[in-house]
Amino acid sequence: MVTSIEDRYIKMHPESAKRFNVSKNLFPNGVTHDARNQMPFPHYITHAEGSHKWDVDGHKIIDYWTGHGSLILGHSHPDIVRAVSEQLLKGTHFSGSTDLEIEWAQRVKDLMPCVEKIRFVSSGTEAVILALRMARAYTGKTKIIKFEDHFHGWSDIAAADSWSSGGIPEDTLRGVHVLKPNNISLVENILEKDSDVAAIILEPTGCHMGQVPVKPEFLAELREVTKRFGVVLIFDEVVTGFRVSKSGAQGYFGITPDMCTMAKILAGGLPGGAVGGKEEIINMIQFRDDEQFNSNTRVPHNGTYNANPLSAVAGATALGLIASTPVNDTANQMADRLKKGLNEMLSETETKGRATGVASMVFIRLGVDINSDDELYEFGDSEYKKILDPAMAKQFNLSLYSHGVHASNRFILGSKHSTQDIDDTVESVSKAIDDLKKEGFLQ
C-alpha cells in the first residue's frame, strides 16, 4: 500500500522516475551505491553549489549528505574548482611523482597527530585494506578486533559483521573478533586468550558516522590496552578526519592511535584515500636492502590513481583551507544551531526524540525518550533498534526530501550552510514529523 508520503514523492519527481526506469536495467537496484537505493525510486541530481543541489525535476534542495561527508567546504568551492580546472589543462596522470603529492602529504602530516609517514590510495575501503595488511605484516599476527556495526568499507575482513556476509569466506570471518563497544573488559578478555590479534580498528566517534557513540574513556582504555598487548590501534578517520576537528577525532579526543585511515575530506571531494601512522608501520611498504624481507614480509602496494594530480591538487587545496580558515568552527556553529532548533521543535510538538551529535554531524533520534544532554549518549539495544528502524527511516527520508531537504536521521554539515538553511531545515523536519504521525509511524 502506498502511503501519502510516497504518493506525494512520486507526483513531485516524474523526471527522476523516468531515469530510474532506465537505470534499473543497467545497475543492480538501479543505483551505483547501496545508500542511494531508495524506493519507490531515487532522485537524480543535475548540479550543486554551496549548501544546495538541484534535481532533474527542478527542485532546489538543502543538502546534508554533502558528498557522503566529503564536502565540508560545500559544493563547487571556487578555490577547488579553480585548482582542478588549471590542473586539467596541465594533465591528469603522468605515471610519475609530482610536487602536488608532496604538498598534499605534508598538509596531512601537519594536521593529523599520528601521521609520521603516509601512503595514498583511491578510497576509504582501500585505505582500510592496506592498513590492516600493514598491521599484520608489522606484528606478525593475523587477526583483528572490530566493533559491532562500525563501518570500514566493503572488503572481506572489514565487512565481517555486516548485515549480509555474502561472498566472504568462513576462514576470513574466523579471523575477526566482533565486540560490543564501550566495554574494555571484552577487549582484554580476547587479548588475554588470543595472542594472534594484530590490530584493533574502530570509528572513533562510533558506528554509523557516530550515531551510536563511543565513549572518550573507552578510546583512552583502548590506547592503554593495545600498548600493553602489543596490538596496533587504528582509528578509521575516513568520516571524522578533518571534520570532527582540523586534526580529526584523534585531535578532538587527544588520543593518538598507531595508524589512521582517511578519505572523503582528504581529497577535497574527489576520489582519494590514505593510510598514515607510525613510520615503522607505514615502512612495511618500503623496499629494503634485505631480499628476505622484500620477498616474505614487505607489503607490496600499487594503484593506478594513487595521488593522481587531480585528487592531489583538490586535496592539498582543501586541507590548506581547513588549516588556515575557520571551516570547522563555522560548520560546528551551524550544527549547534540545528541541534538547538530541532530539540526546541521536538519539545514544542511533544515528539519523543532528541538531536545530538559531535562537531558538524547531527543525529536526530525519533521515537525514543532521551532526557540527556550528553552528546555521547549510550543507547540500550531497544533504543538502538528503534532509531534505526528501516520502515520509519524510509518514510522520513522521502518526506524530508519532498520538503526540500536531503538528509536522513543524520545531517552532515559544511561551512556553507547558512542560518537560513538551518531555520528552513527545522521547519522541514517538523513537516516530515507531522507526516510520520499522520501515517502512524510516530506518536
GICORWO-V30561 format. One record per residue. RES is the residue in one small letter. PSI is psi in degrees with one decimal (* if undefined). OMEGA is omega as a letter, one per 40 degrees, with the letter a starting at -180 (* if undefined). D_FIRST is the distance of its C-alpha to the first C-alpha in Angstrom with 1 decimal. Layout:
RES_PSI_OMEGA_D_FIRST, RES_PSI_OMEGA_D_FIRST
This chain:
m_132.2_a_0.0, v_128.7_i_3.8, t_165.7_i_6.4, s_-29.9_i_9.7, i_-46.6_i_11.4, e_-40.2_a_9.7, d_-45.0_i_10.2, r_-43.6_i_13.7, y_-44.9_a_14.4, i_-44.1_a_13.7, k_-31.6_a_15.9, m_-15.3_a_18.5, h_55.8_a_19.0, p_-34.4_a_19.5, e_-37.2_i_22.6, s_-39.5_i_21.0, a_-40.6_i_18.3, k_-44.5_a_21.4, r_-35.0_i_23.2, f_-34.8_i_20.4, n_-28.0_i_20.4, v_-46.7_a_24.1, s_-35.2_a_24.0, k_-14.0_i_21.7, n_-3.6_a_24.5, l_-37.9_a_27.0, f_150.6_i_25.8, p_127.3_a_23.8, n_7.0_i_20.2, g_10.7_a_21.8, v_170.0_a_23.5, t_13.9_a_27.0, h_134.9_a_26.3, d_-36.3_a_23.9, a_-14.8_i_23.4, r_2.6_i_22.1, n_102.6_a_19.3, q_130.1_i_16.3, m_143.4_e_12.8, p_-20.4_i_11.8, f_155.5_i_15.6, p_168.2_i_18.7, h_154.2_a_21.0, y_133.6_a_24.4, i_143.8_i_27.6, t_-41.8_a_30.8, h_169.8_a_33.3, a_152.8_i_34.0, e_133.8_i_36.8, g_-118.3_a_37.7, s_7.3_a_34.6, h_158.1_i_32.4, k_160.6_a_30.6, w_137.1_a_29.3, d_175.1_a_26.4, v_-13.8_i_26.5, d_7.0_i_24.8, g_9.6_a_27.7, h_133.2_i_26.3, k_123.7_a_28.8, i_133.9_i_27.4, i_123.7_a_29.2, d_123.0_i_29.2, y_13.5_i_29.2, w_-29.1_i_28.7, t_58.5_i_32.2, g_44.2_a_32.4, h_34.4_i_31.0, g_4.6_a_33.7, s_-10.8_a_36.6, l_61.8_i_37.2, i_-20.9_i_38.9, l_-2.2_a_41.0, g_168.4_i_38.1, h_141.1_i_37.1, s_46.1_i_40.1, h_128.5_a_42.8, p_-35.6_a_45.9, d_-38.9_i_48.2, i_-41.5_i_46.0, v_-43.7_a_45.3, r_-46.5_a_49.1, a_-43.1_a_50.1, v_-39.8_i_47.7, s_-43.4_i_48.6, e_-38.2_i_52.3, q_-35.1_i_51.9, l_-38.3_a_50.1, l_-24.1_i_53.2, k_-27.8_a_55.3, g_152.3_a_53.3, t_-20.0_a_50.1, h_120.7_a_51.6, f_-1.5_a_55.3, s_39.1_a_55.2, g_172.6_a_57.4, s_155.9_a_57.6, t_162.3_i_57.4, d_-30.0_a_58.4, l_-40.3_a_54.8, e_-32.5_i_53.9, i_-46.4_i_56.8, e_-43.6_a_55.7, w_-48.7_a_52.1, a_-40.1_a_53.3, q_-37.6_i_55.7, r_-40.6_i_53.2, v_-48.2_a_51.0, k_-37.1_a_54.0, d_-28.7_a_55.1, l_-37.7_a_51.8, m_116.8_a_50.6, p_-36.1_a_53.0, c_-11.0_a_52.6, v_106.5_i_53.1, e_-36.8_i_56.6, k_164.6_a_55.7, i_152.6_i_52.5, r_128.4_a_51.0, f_146.2_i_48.4, v_-163.4_a_45.5, s_-3.1_a_42.5, s_169.3_i_39.6, g_-39.6_i_38.8, t_-45.9_i_38.0, e_-38.6_a_41.4, a_-42.0_i_43.0, v_-44.0_i_41.8, i_-47.3_a_42.8, l_-42.3_a_46.3, a_-43.9_a_46.7, l_-36.8_i_46.0, r_-41.1_i_48.3, m_-44.5_a_51.0, a_-39.8_i_50.7, r_-41.1_i_51.2, a_-39.7_a_54.1, y_-41.5_a_55.7, t_-20.1_a_55.5, g_13.5_i_56.0, k_170.7_a_53.1, t_-23.9_a_49.8, k_163.3_i_47.0, i_160.4_i_44.8, i_129.8_i_43.1, k_176.1_a_39.7, f_150.8_a_37.4, e_127.2_i_33.9, d_2.7_i_31.2, h_127.6_a_33.9, f_127.9_i_33.0, h_35.7_a_35.9, g_-170.3_a_34.4, w_11.9_i_33.4, s_160.2_a_36.8, d_-52.1_a_37.3, i_-33.1_a_39.2, a_-26.3_a_37.3, a_21.6_a_33.9, a_-29.1_a_35.1, d_20.4_i_32.7, s_165.2_a_29.6, w_-16.6_i_26.4, s_121.7_a_27.2, s_27.5_a_30.8, g_131.5_i_30.5, g_-2.8_i_33.8, i_121.0_a_35.8, p_146.3_i_38.9, e_-36.6_i_39.6, d_-36.7_i_43.0, t_-44.3_a_41.4, l_-33.8_i_39.2, r_-13.4_i_42.4, g_7.0_a_43.9, v_125.7_i_41.5, h_121.0_i_41.6, v_118.7_a_38.3, l_157.9_i_39.0, k_139.9_i_37.5, p_172.7_i_38.9, n_21.2_i_41.1, n_93.9_a_43.2, i_-23.6_i_46.4, s_-36.7_i_47.6, l_-40.8_i_45.0, v_-47.9_a_46.3, e_-39.1_a_49.9, n_-42.6_i_49.3, i_-46.0_a_48.0, l_-30.8_i_50.9, e_-32.1_a_53.4, k_-27.8_a_52.3, d_107.9_a_51.4, s_5.5_a_54.1, d_20.6_i_52.2, v_120.4_a_49.7, a_-38.3_a_50.3, a_155.2_i_47.8, i_128.5_i_45.3, i_142.9_i_42.6, l_159.4_i_40.1, e_116.4_a_38.2, p_-18.5_i_40.7, t_-4.3_i_38.4, g_167.7_a_35.8, c_163.3_a_32.7, h_48.9_i_29.8, m_17.4_i_32.5, g_6.9_a_33.7, q_-35.9_i_30.6, v_98.8_a_32.0, p_154.4_i_35.7, v_136.0_i_38.9, k_139.1_i_41.8, p_-36.3_i_44.8, e_-28.5_i_47.1, f_-38.4_i_45.3, l_-42.8_i_46.0, a_-39.6_i_49.6, e_-40.0_i_49.7, l_-40.6_i_48.3, r_-43.6_a_51.0, e_-44.6_a_53.7, v_-41.5_a_52.5, t_-37.3_i_52.1, k_-41.2_a_55.6, r_-36.4_a_57.0, f_1.8_i_55.5, g_40.7_a_56.0, v_140.4_a_52.3, v_127.2_i_51.0, l_122.0_a_48.6, i_121.4_i_46.0, f_122.6_i_43.9, d_100.1_a_40.9, e_25.5_i_41.3, v_-42.7_i_39.0, v_-46.8_a_36.9, t_-21.0_a_39.6, g_125.6_i_42.5, f_6.4_i_43.9, r_-57.1_a_41.0, v_-33.9_i_41.6, s_173.0_i_45.1, k_-29.8_a_47.3, s_21.7_i_48.3, g_-165.5_i_44.8, a_-32.3_a_44.0, q_-35.2_i_47.4, g_-38.8_a_49.1, y_-44.5_a_46.7, f_-11.8_a_47.4, g_31.8_i_50.9, i_120.2_a_50.4, t_116.6_i_51.5, p_176.9_i_50.0, d_-32.4_a_51.9, m_160.0_i_49.4, c_150.1_i_46.3, t_145.7_a_43.8, m_154.0_i_42.8, a_-150.2_i_40.6, k_-105.7_a_38.3, i_-31.6_a_40.7, l_-42.4_a_43.6, a_18.5_i_43.3, g_26.4_i_42.5, g_-3.9_i_39.1, l_167.8_i_40.4, p_134.4_i_40.0, g_147.1_i_42.4, g_175.3_i_43.0, a_156.1_i_46.0, v_129.8_i_47.5, g_157.9_i_50.2, g_-159.8_i_52.4, k_140.3_a_55.7, e_-43.0_a_58.1, e_-23.8_i_59.1, i_-48.4_i_55.5, i_-30.8_i_54.5, n_3.1_i_57.9, m_-13.7_i_56.6, i_-26.3_a_55.8, q_133.3_i_59.4, f_142.8_i_61.9, r_166.5_i_65.0, d_57.5_a_68.6, d_98.1_a_67.6, e_-34.1_i_66.6, q_-45.5_i_65.5, f_-47.4_a_63.0, n_-33.8_a_61.8, s_-33.3_a_61.3, n_-21.2_a_59.8, t_-36.5_a_58.4, r_144.8_i_57.6, v_107.8_i_53.9, p_145.1_a_53.8, h_119.3_i_51.4, n_178.5_i_50.7, g_114.7_a_48.0, t_-39.5_a_48.2, y_15.8_i_46.7, n_123.4_i_48.2, a_37.5_i_49.4, n_153.2_a_49.1, p_-36.1_a_50.6, l_-47.2_i_47.5, s_-38.1_a_45.7, a_-43.8_a_49.1, v_-36.5_i_49.9, a_-44.0_a_46.4, g_-45.1_i_46.6, a_-39.4_i_50.2, t_-46.1_a_49.4, a_-46.6_a_46.4, l_-30.2_i_48.3, g_-41.2_i_51.3, l_-40.2_i_49.3, i_-39.3_a_47.8, a_-31.8_a_51.3, s_-7.9_a_53.0, t_162.1_a_50.6, p_48.1_a_48.4, v_-52.3_a_45.1, n_-43.6_a_44.0, d_-41.5_a_45.2, t_-47.4_i_43.5, a_-40.3_i_40.1, n_-39.6_i_40.7, q_-40.6_i_41.5, m_-35.7_i_38.3, a_-41.2_i_36.4, d_-41.3_i_38.3, r_-40.6_i_37.5, l_-45.9_i_33.8, k_-46.7_a_33.9, k_-45.6_a_35.9, g_-41.8_i_33.7, l_-42.7_a_30.5, n_-37.2_i_32.2, e_-41.2_i_33.6, m_-43.2_i_30.2, l_-39.9_i_28.6, s_-45.6_a_31.6, e_-33.8_a_31.6, t_4.5_i_27.9, e_45.9_i_28.5, t_128.8_i_25.8, k_130.7_i_26.4, g_175.3_a_27.2, r_140.1_i_29.9, a_126.0_i_30.7, t_-169.8_i_33.4, g_167.9_a_34.7, v_131.4_i_37.9, a_-123.3_a_39.6, s_20.4_i_37.3, m_125.3_a_34.1, v_136.5_a_31.9, f_131.3_i_29.2, i_124.0_a_26.9, r_107.5_a_26.0, l_143.2_i_23.4, g_5.1_i_23.0, v_145.6_i_26.4, d_113.4_i_29.8, i_108.8_a_32.3, n_28.3_a_35.6, s_142.5_i_37.4, d_6.2_a_38.6, d_117.2_i_39.3, e_-23.1_a_37.8, l_41.1_i_38.0, y_132.6_a_36.3, e_117.7_a_35.8, f_146.8_i_32.5, g_166.9_a_32.2, d_-41.2_a_29.9, s_-39.5_i_27.3, e_-42.5_a_27.3, y_-45.4_a_27.1, k_-36.8_a_23.9, k_-42.6_a_22.3, i_-18.6_i_23.3, l_20.8_a_21.9, d_117.3_a_18.6, p_-33.4_a_16.5, a_-46.9_i_13.0, m_-39.2_a_14.8, a_-41.7_i_16.9, k_-48.2_a_14.2, q_-39.1_i_12.9, f_-45.4_a_16.6, n_-45.1_a_17.7, l_-44.7_a_15.4, s_-45.3_a_16.3, l_-41.8_i_19.9, y_-41.4_i_20.3, s_-21.2_i_19.1, h_14.2_i_21.8, g_18.2_a_24.4, v_127.9_i_24.7, h_105.3_i_24.2, a_-164.8_i_24.4, s_-136.5_i_22.5, n_9.2_i_23.8, r_146.4_a_27.1, f_120.8_a_29.1, i_109.6_a_32.0, l_160.9_i_34.5, g_178.2_a_37.4, s_-8.7_a_40.6, k_-5.5_i_39.3, h_133.8_a_36.7, s_168.0_i_38.2, t_-35.0_i_38.3, q_-40.9_i_36.3, d_-46.2_a_33.6, i_-46.9_a_33.5, d_-40.0_i_33.4, d_-36.0_a_30.7, t_-43.2_i_28.6, v_-41.6_i_28.9, e_-41.4_i_27.7, s_-40.9_i_24.7, v_-39.5_i_23.9, s_-42.6_i_24.3, k_-40.0_i_21.8, a_-38.4_i_19.2, i_-40.3_i_20.0, d_-42.5_i_19.5, d_-43.3_i_15.9, l_-39.4_i_15.3, k_-41.4_i_17.0, k_-32.8_a_15.0, e_-0.9_i_11.7, g_12.9_i_13.7, f_-16.2_a_14.3, l_142.5_i_18.0, q_*_*_20.5
